[in-house]
Amino acid sequence: MTRGVIEAQLATIEHAWGIRIANRSQLRDWIEESLTDPVEILSFTTSINTWMALNQPGGTVTVSRPLFENMLASIQRRHRPNR
């Protein structure tokens, strides 16, 4: 179920911004490997959506591993402050 939720969120982002995430399956796998809580997953995909809104890259976009790691760390700090 998690994979399907992540796929739906990434598809929505692509559709909303008229872009294609070149490494979408890789990004989905990174998210799936790193997060299991649905709230954290939604928070993460919201962060990607916000990044798209602020940067408006257009066309084909590759989400780099460093960008992923920065977003992941932010989500984990926000949702797991005592860890």
PyMOL commands that set and color helices and strands:
alter all, ss='L'
color gray80, all
select helices_A, chain A and resi 2-17+24-34+38-55+65-79
alter helices_A, ss='H'
color red, helices_A
select strands_A, chain A and resi 19-21+59-61
alter strands_A, ss='S'
color yellow, strands_A
deselect
rebuild
show_as cartoon
